[in-house]
Each structure stands twice: as C-alpha cells, then as structure tokens.
C-alpha cells in the first residue's frame, strides 16, 4: 500500500468495519478485492424504506435538550405509574445486579448529544439559554457515530399533510386536513400511498414505474419487498417482487414444480409444464402461463446469483438490551438479504431498485419503556450493520469506492406517539422525526423545523401541538419527492406522483 490515497481508504474501511468484531477481517478482504476489480463507478441506485409499523415514538428518538425544551419534555413524560422520560445528557447508567431487568430510563444512562451543522431557530414563546441543543435515545449511540461522520441526517416533524397548516387553521378547519388521523391502517396507507386504506398504488411503486425500463429484462426486480405485501411498492405498471430471508434461495418459489411430486419426478415436470403452458385456446390461460414462466425464470436467476459466496457481511449477533440475552434482530435479518441483492444487482444488469422492510411492535400503548428500548436498539444495530455491509460492496471509480453512496435508507411509520404519557405508554399522534442514511446524504444535520415542546396551559398556547399531537411542519410528499429526485425521477413526474407538492414553496428538502 504505497499510495497515501490507498492507505486512507484502508483506514476508512477499517474504521467502518470495527463494529463487526470477528467478521471484520473477512469484510476487509472482500472490500479490498472488490475495489481492485472495479475500475469505474457503476450506474446503480437503491431506496430502502424501513417502515416502523405501529407508530414509533419519535419523541424519545430525537430530543431537544436545551433547558427549556428538556424541562417541558420531562414534565410531560416524567410522571405516571411508569415514567417514560429519558435522562439528560451525561447521566450515568444506574447499575443493577446481574440478572436484573434494565427496563427503566435510569438504567440506560443519559441521552446521546448530537450537534447539527445548522442551528435550529429558537421556538417563539420559550426561554432558551444559548442555542437549541439535541440528542438521541441512549441506545442510538451507534447512529450518533454515523451522524457525526455525515452519513445520517434527521428530518424533523414529518407527517401526512395536504398543505402547510397552522394550529389555528387546524382548529378552525379552514385548511384541508388528512382523513382518518390516528387510524393505523389508514395512516400506514397515507404514508405509503398518499391515500387512506384501499389505495391501489404507493409512491415507491410509482417511482419504480418511471425508472424500471433501465433494468431491461430484469425489471421484475425493480420493487422488492422483504416483508410481504406492501402498498408502498405497488406501481401502476410495476409489480412488487417478494423475497424471503433464506440466503440459499431468497426467491419465493412454487412448490412441487421441481424434484419429486408425490414420489414422481415426472409428475413435477408435468405440473410445471401445465402451470407455464401458453398453448391454450384461452388468452387468459396463456397470459397466466407466460406470467408463471417469467416468475419461475426470475426465481432461478435470483437464486443463482445469491449462491455466489462472500457477497455480503453476515448479520451480527444481537444482544437484547433489557435482559441481556441473545436474540434475533428482524431488521438485520431483512437487511442482510437486501444487501445480498444489492451486491448481486449490477451483475444482473439492474440499475434502479426500491426496497421495503417492516418491523411491527411499535404500537406502545403500555409497557413502553422496555418495548421501545428494544425497538430503538434493534434499529440502531441495523443501521450500523447496513452501513458497514454496503461499505464492503464495491461500486468502483476514484470517488465512489463502495455502495454507500448508491443506496439511501430512510425510516417511515404510521405516525409518532403522543407527547405526554398515558401512565406507562403513549397513544396515537401525528408528526414525528425520521432518519435518512447513506453516502449521498448531507448528514450531520437536521432538516425541517423541530417543534416547540410542551402542551397548552393557562397563559401559553404551543403553536406546534394540537392537543397531544405534534402538528407536522414537513409533509410526507416533500420527504418522498426529495428521495425521488435523488433516485433520478424527473421533477415533472414527481409532481404527478406527489400532487400536493404544488402547495409547498420548498418542495425539495435538500437532505440528499
């Protein structure tokens, strides 16, 4: 390693892989070998949606910690039978005997400070000692490292909106208000499709519609779900492709068409021929047979590519943070499969992909402390793992040496949770904070306006909270359109995919 640039790349890779422990040497070998083989950057981009199903409590994910804001936060969440207010920065974790559950905020230590590169405006009607300050949940410490490295950004107070809406407009119903706020099914659909439950296509699928032709005869792999059916990936032309988490055969195949069927290999062949037959007198049957044939061929292609050894880093072991036992992290299991597909994509001629992943268990009406701590720890490990996994996949070129700059990962959810506690948990709310990760992300910063904290009281009305809900100041349309523009979709198409964009003076948010 005689060139200083090569040495810098080696050191950067080493730092990125240090979180993987024993897997790091293999990671370095894969990355170095891939870099030597790739002379020019590939034309590939992917969007990866991490959907936090049930409504994630983003009030405990990204916090304002200036004295005024943190005081209001603690007042709202530090009461009830099981207070959910996290501890201020610098608070040491409370030691407990071995085998004791660490299920309360005092067991985890203080929140982890972050310093966005752009200062947030001081909210009106508050008293702030110096600049406004922020932090992440104690279990998000690994993500702070990515934030500080410039590969993670925070988007504050996002929600389903039709147009910019003030508190007065909401209360007076003088602006159009999204339908069915607080309904899981409807708000999941509103986030993913821009319409309540029953929508036929989602904005991920509609983005894929525009660019699927770039994938040629592999366009079937443009919109890919590792979490079953999702309206997010349904396009007007593109159909979502489902994969399972078995790396030996990720394609979900048709049972009985190979090997032995009822003890007969001839029977399996006959069954397969019937399913993919195209010589019927029925046009419908012929179309169906052609679709089945494409599906069988696609599954064979995908499974073959996935069998190549050493494509991605293995998912790391997850230690459950409350009781300390080894557990399965459902995020890393899905991301491991997605990383493998991203590694295989260039060799398959795939240039654009949209992925959907989902984990339930965010509907924390009660027992929130241990449940949400587990959710946050899973998310932090998954984001850190995926960043390292993409760093081990070469993209080539002198400036783009790994896949991190080609993949943008972002969180989404039904909604956030109420600002105040209900005693041991939180109820359905509206606006919340989200995370965007990738080498192309303008990270280390917070976008949008972080809201004023505190519920209304005598003599003071919070302009950013309606009842117990944050009134969103950034719309899902702006969020999705900003991602779509990076993905390569023309602005004219984005205004069709997100028709409410015309209502915003700043339709694109600049975080990527």
C-alpha positions in Angstrom: 0.0 0.0 0.0 2.4 2.7 -1.3 -0.1 5.4 -2.2 -1.4 7.7 0.5 -4.9 7.6 -1.0 -4.9 3.8 -0.8 -3.8 3.9 2.8 -6.6 6.4 3.6 -9.2 4.1 2.0 -7.8 1.2 4.0 -8.1 3.1 7.3 -11.6 4.3 6.4 -12.7 0.8 5.7 -11.1 -0.5 8.9 -13.0 2.1 11.0 -16.3 1.3 9.3 -15.9 -2.5 9.9 -14.7 -2.3 13.5 -18.3 -2.7 14.8 -18.4 -6.2 13.3 -15.8 -7.7 15.6 -14.6 -11.1 14.3 -16.2 -10.5 10.9 -14.0 -7.5 10.2 -11.0 -9.3 8.6 -13.3 -11.0 6.1 -15.0 -7.7 5.4 -11.7 -6.0 4.6 -10.7 -8.9 2.3 -14.0 -8.6 0.4 -13.8 -4.8 0.1 -10.2 -4.8 -1.0 -10.7 -7.5 -3.6 -13.8 -5.8 -4.9 -12.1 -2.4 -5.1 -9.2 -3.9 -7.1 -11.7 -5.4 -9.5 -13.9 -2.4 -10.0 -12.3 0.4 -12.1 -15.3 2.6 -12.7 -18.4 3.5 -10.7 -21.5 1.5 -11.6 -24.8 3.1 -12.5 -26.9 1.8 -9.7 -29.2 3.4 -7.1 -31.5 2.0 -4.5 -34.0 3.4 -2.0 -34.5 1.3 1.2 -37.6 2.0 3.3 -37.6 0.9 6.9 -41.2 1.0 8.0 -41.7 1.2 11.8 -45.1 -0.4 11.8 -47.5 0.6 14.6 -46.3 4.2 15.1 -42.8 4.8 16.5 -42.4 7.2 19.5 -40.0 9.6 17.8 -40.3 12.0 20.9 -37.8 9.6 22.6 -35.8 9.0 19.4 -34.7 12.6 18.7 -34.9 15.0 21.6 -34.4 18.7 22.2 -32.2 19.1 25.2 -31.8 22.8 25.8 -33.0 23.5 29.4 -36.4 25.0 28.4 -37.3 22.2 25.9 -36.0 19.4 28.1 -37.9 20.8 31.1 -41.2 20.7 29.2 -40.4 17.2 27.9 -39.6 15.9 31.4 -42.8 17.5 32.8 -44.9 15.8 30.2 -43.3 12.4 30.3 -41.8 12.1 33.8 -45.0 11.1 35.6 -47.4 8.2 35.7 -47.1 4.7 37.0 -44.1 4.0 34.8 -42.5 7.4 33.7 -41.0 7.3 30.1 -38.9 10.5 30.2 -35.3 9.8 29.3 -32.4 11.1 31.4 -30.4 14.3 30.5 -27.0 14.0 28.7 -24.2 12.9 30.9 -26.4 10.9 33.3 -24.5 7.6 34.2 -26.5 4.4 33.9 -27.8 3.0 37.1 -26.0 -0.2 38.0 -28.2 -3.2 38.7 -27.4 -6.7 39.9 -26.7 -9.4 37.4 -29.9 -10.9 36.0 -32.0 -7.9 36.8 -34.1 -6.3 34.1 -32.8 -3.0 32.8 -36.2 -1.8 31.9 -36.3 1.9 33.0 -34.6 5.0 31.6 -32.3 5.4 34.6 -30.8 2.0 33.7 -29.7 3.2 30.3 -27.8 6.5 31.1 -28.4 9.9 29.6 -29.4 10.7 26.0 -26.6 11.0 23.5 -25.9 14.6 22.3 -25.7 15.4 18.6 -24.7 18.7 17.1 -26.5 19.5 13.8 -24.3 21.6 11.5 -27.2 24.1 11.0 -28.7 25.8 14.1 -32.4 25.4 14.7 -34.5 28.5 15.3 -35.5 29.2 18.9 -39.2 28.5 19.2 -41.4 31.5 19.9 -42.6 32.0 23.4 -39.8 30.0 25.0 -36.7 30.9 27.0 -33.6 29.2 25.8 -30.2 29.5 27.5 -28.0 29.7 24.4 -28.5 27.7 21.2 -31.1 24.9 20.9 -29.4 21.5 21.5 -30.4 18.0 20.6 -29.7 14.3 21.4 -30.7 10.8 20.5 -32.0 7.9 22.6 -29.2 6.3 24.7 -29.4 3.1 22.6 -28.9 5.2 19.4 -25.2 5.8 20.3 -24.1 3.8 17.2 -26.2 6.1 15.0 -24.6 9.1 16.5 -21.3 7.9 15.1 -22.9 7.8 11.6 -24.5 11.2 12.2 -21.1 12.7 13.1 -19.5 11.0 10.1 -22.0 12.8 7.8 -23.9 9.7 6.7 -27.1 10.2 8.7 -29.5 13.1 8.8 -32.6 13.9 10.9 -35.8 15.1 9.3 -37.9 16.8 12.0 -41.7 16.7 12.4 -42.8 14.9 9.3 -46.4 13.8 8.8 -49.3 13.4 6.3 -50.2 16.9 5.2 -52.2 18.3 2.3 -50.8 21.8 2.6 -48.9 23.8 5.2 -51.3 24.0 8.1 -51.2 26.2 11.2 -52.7 25.4 14.5 -55.5 28.0 14.0 -56.3 26.5 10.6 -56.5 23.0 12.0 -58.8 24.0 14.9 -61.0 26.1 12.6 -60.9 23.5 9.8 -60.0 26.3 7.4 -57.4 24.2 5.7 -57.9 20.6 4.3 -57.0 18.0 6.9 -55.8 14.5 6.1 -58.5 11.9 6.6 -58.5 9.3 9.4 -55.7 10.6 11.5 -54.8 8.2 14.2 -56.0 5.1 12.3 -53.3 2.5 11.9 -54.4 1.1 8.5 -55.3 4.5 7.1 -52.2 6.3 8.1 -49.9 3.4 7.0 -51.6 3.7 3.6 -51.4 7.5 3.7 -47.6 7.4 4.3 -47.0 4.7 1.7 -49.5 5.7 -1.0 -50.8 9.2 -0.3 -54.3 8.0 0.3 -56.1 6.1 3.1 -56.7 2.4 3.3 -57.8 0.9 -0.1 -55.2 2.7 -2.2 -54.0 0.7 -5.2 -50.5 2.0 -5.7 -47.8 3.5 -3.5 -45.2 6.2 -4.2 -42.4 3.7 -4.0 -44.0 1.7 -6.8 -44.8 4.9 -8.8 -41.1 6.0 -8.6 -40.2 2.5 -9.8 -42.7 2.8 -12.7 -40.6 5.7 -14.1 -37.2 4.0 -14.0 -38.0 0.3 -14.3 -37.1 0.3 -18.0 -33.4 0.9 -17.0 -33.4 -2.6 -15.6 -34.1 -4.2 -19.0 -35.3 -7.8 -18.9 -34.7 -7.8 -15.1 -37.3 -5.2 -14.4 -39.2 -7.7 -12.3 -36.7 -6.9 -9.6 -37.3 -3.2 -9.5 -39.6 -3.0 -6.5 -38.6 -5.6 -3.9 -40.2 -6.4 -0.5 -38.5 -8.4 2.3 -41.6 -8.0 4.4 -44.6 -9.3 2.4 -47.1 -7.3 0.6 -47.0 -3.5 0.9 -49.0 -0.9 -1.0 -45.8 1.3 -1.0 -44.3 -0.9 -3.7 -47.4 -1.3 -5.9 -47.0 0.7 -9.1 -49.3 1.4 -12.0 -47.1 -0.9 -14.1 -44.5 -2.3 -11.7 -45.5 -5.3 -9.6 -43.7 -5.8 -6.3 -41.4 -8.8 -6.0 -41.4 -10.6 -2.7 -38.2 -12.3 -1.3 -37.8 -14.4 1.8 -34.8 -14.4 4.2 -33.3 -17.6 3.1 -30.0 -16.6 1.5 -29.6 -20.0 -0.2 -32.9 -19.4 -2.0 -34.4 -15.9 -1.5 -36.9 -16.2 -4.3 -40.3 -17.4 -3.1 -40.9 -20.4 -5.4 -43.8 -22.5 -6.4 -44.0 -25.8 -4.5 -43.9 -29.1 -6.4 -42.5 -27.9 -9.7 -39.1 -29.5 -9.3 -37.7 -32.6 -7.6 -40.4 -35.1 -6.7 -44.1 -34.6 -6.6 -45.9 -37.4 -4.8 -42.9 -39.5 -5.3 -42.6 -38.9 -9.0 -40.2 -36.6 -10.8 -42.3 -37.0 -14.0 -45.2 -35.6 -12.0 -43.3 -32.5 -11.0 -42.3 -31.8 -14.6 -45.8 -32.3 -15.9 -47.2 -29.9 -13.2 -44.6 -27.3 -14.1 -45.5 -27.6 -17.8 -49.2 -27.2 -17.1 -48.6 -24.0 -15.0 -46.4 -22.3 -17.6 -48.2 -23.5 -20.7 -49.0 -20.9 -23.3 -50.8 -23.1 -26.0 -54.3 -22.9 -24.6 -57.3 -21.7 -26.6 -57.9 -19.2 -23.7 -55.9 -15.9 -23.9 -56.3 -15.6 -20.2 -54.7 -19.0 -19.6 -51.9 -18.2 -22.0 -51.2 -14.9 -20.3 -51.2 -16.6 -16.9 -48.8 -19.3 -18.2 -46.4 -16.6 -19.5 -46.5 -14.8 -16.1 -45.7 -18.1 -14.3 -42.9 -18.8 -16.7 -41.4 -15.4 -16.1 -41.7 -15.9 -12.3 -40.0 -19.3 -12.5 -37.2 -18.0 -14.6 -36.8 -14.9 -12.4 -36.6 -17.1 -9.3 -33.9 -19.3 -10.9 -31.9 -16.2 -11.9 -32.1 -14.7 -8.4 -31.3 -17.9 -6.5 -28.3 -18.5 -8.7 -26.9 -15.0 -8.1 -27.4 -15.3 -4.4 -25.4 -18.6 -4.2 -22.2 -16.7 -5.0 -20.1 -16.9 -1.9 -18.9 -13.9 0.1 -21.2 -11.2 -1.3 -22.1 -9.6 1.9 -21.2 -9.4 5.6 -23.1 -11.7 7.9 -25.6 -10.0 10.2 -24.1 -9.5 13.7 -25.3 -11.1 16.9 -27.9 -9.0 18.7 -28.0 -8.8 22.5 -31.4 -7.9 23.8 -30.8 -4.7 25.9 -33.3 -5.3 28.7 -32.4 -8.8 29.9 -29.1 -9.3 28.1 -29.9 -12.5 26.2 -29.1 -13.2 22.5 -32.0 -12.5 20.2 -32.8 -12.2 16.5 -32.9 -8.7 15.2 -35.6 -8.7 12.5 -34.2 -5.6 10.9 -30.7 -7.1 10.3 -32.3 -10.3 9.0 -34.1 -8.4 6.3 -31.2 -6.0 5.6 -28.8 -8.9 5.2 -31.0 -10.2 2.3 -31.3 -6.8 0.8 -27.6 -6.2 1.0 -27.1 -9.5 -0.8 -29.5 -8.5 -3.6 -27.7 -5.1 -3.9 -24.4 -6.9 -4.3 -25.9 -9.1 -7.0 -27.8 -6.4 -8.8 -25.0 -4.9 -11.1 -24.1 -8.4 -12.4 -27.8 -8.9 -13.2 -28.0 -5.7 -15.2 -30.2 -4.0 -12.5 -29.7 -0.2 -12.2 -32.6 1.0 -10.0 -34.3 -0.7 -7.1 -36.8 0.3 -4.3 -36.9 -2.0 -1.2 -39.5 -2.2 1.5 -38.8 -3.6 5.0 -41.0 -3.7 8.0 -40.9 -4.5 11.7 -44.1 -4.4 13.9 -44.2 -3.9 17.7 -44.1 0.0 17.7 -47.7 0.4 19.0 -46.6 1.1 22.6 -49.8 2.0 24.4 -48.4 0.3 27.6 -45.2 -1.0 28.9 -43.4 1.4 26.6 -40.0 1.6 28.4 -38.8 -2.0 27.7 -40.7 -2.3 24.4 -39.5 0.9 22.8 -35.9 0.4 24.1 -35.8 -2.9 22.3 -37.2 -1.3 19.1 -34.6 1.5 19.2 -31.7 -0.9 19.9 -32.7 -3.1 17.0 -32.9 0.0 14.7 -29.5 1.3 15.8 -27.8 -2.0 15.2 -29.5 -2.5 11.9 -28.5 0.9 10.5 -24.9 0.4 11.7 -24.8 -3.0 10.2 -26.2 -2.0 6.8 -23.8 0.9 6.6 -20.9 -1.5 7.1 -22.4 -4.1 4.8 -22.7 -1.6 1.9 -19.2 -0.4 2.6 -18.0 -3.9 1.8 -19.7 -4.0 -1.6 -17.5 -2.3 -4.2 -19.0 0.3 -6.6 -15.7 1.3 -8.3 -14.5 4.6 -9.5 -12.0 7.0 -8.0 -14.5 8.9 -5.9 -17.2 6.3 -5.3 -15.5 3.2 -3.9 -18.4 1.4 -2.2 -22.2 1.1 -2.3 -23.0 3.5 0.5 -23.2 6.4 -2.0 -25.5 4.4 -4.2 -28.1 3.5 -1.5 -30.3 5.8 0.6 -32.1 4.3 3.5 -34.9 6.1 5.3 -37.4 5.5 8.1 -41.2 5.8 8.0 -44.1 5.0 10.3 -47.8 5.2 10.6 -47.4 8.3 12.9 -45.5 9.2 16.1 -46.8 8.9 19.6 -48.5 11.4 21.9 -46.2 13.9 23.6 -47.5 13.2 27.1 -47.5 9.7 28.7 -50.7 7.8 29.4 -49.2 6.3 32.5 -46.9 3.6 31.1 -47.0 4.3 27.4 -48.2 6.6 24.6 -51.2 6.8 22.3 -51.5 7.6 18.6 -50.4 11.0 17.4 -49.3 12.7 14.2 -46.0 14.4 13.3 -42.7 12.7 14.1 -39.0 12.7 13.4 -37.2 10.4 10.9 -33.7 9.3 9.9 -32.1 9.2 6.5 -28.8 7.3 5.9 -26.4 7.0 3.0 -23.2 8.2 1.5 -25.1 10.6 -0.7 -27.0 12.1 2.3 -26.0 15.5 3.5 -25.7 14.1 7.0 -24.7 15.5 10.3 -27.6 17.9 10.1 -31.3 18.3 11.0 -33.8 19.3 8.3 -37.2 20.8 8.7 -38.3 22.6 11.9 -38.1 20.8 15.2 -41.3 21.7 17.1 -41.8 23.7 20.2 -42.3 21.3 23.1 -45.0 21.5 25.8 -48.7 21.2 26.0 -51.0 24.2 26.2 -51.5 25.8 29.6 -53.0 28.9 31.1 -51.4 31.9 29.5 -49.4 30.0 26.9 -50.5 28.2 23.8 -48.0 26.0 22.0 -48.3 26.7 18.2 -46.8 23.3 17.2 -49.0 20.9 19.3 -52.7 20.2 18.8 -53.9 18.5 22.0 -51.3 15.9 22.5 -50.1 15.7 18.8 -47.2 17.4 17.0 -48.7 19.4 14.1 -46.4 18.4 11.2 -44.3 21.1 9.6 -42.9 18.9 6.8 -45.1 16.7 4.6 -44.6 13.1 3.5 -44.9 14.4 -0.1 -41.8 16.6 0.4 -39.9 13.7 2.1 -40.7 11.3 -0.7 -40.1 13.8 -3.5 -36.7 14.6 -2.2 -35.8 10.9 -2.2 -37.3 10.5 -5.7 -35.3 13.4 -7.1 -32.0 11.8 -5.9 -33.3 8.4 -7.3 -33.4 10.0 -10.7 -37.1 10.7 -11.3 -37.7 14.0 -13.2 -39.4 16.8 -11.3 -42.4 16.8 -13.7 -43.1 13.1 -12.8 -42.5 13.9 -9.1 -45.3 16.5 -9.2 -47.6 13.8 -10.6 -46.6 11.2 -8.1 -46.9 13.7 -5.2 -49.7 16.1 -6.3 -49.6 18.0 -3.0 -46.1 19.3 -3.8 -47.6 22.3 -5.6 -48.8 23.5 -2.2 -45.2 23.9 -0.8 -42.9 26.8 -1.5 -39.9 24.4 -0.9 -41.0 21.1 -2.4 -37.5 19.5 -2.1 -35.7 19.5 1.2 -32.1 19.2 0.3 -31.0 16.4 2.7 -29.6 14.3 -0.2 
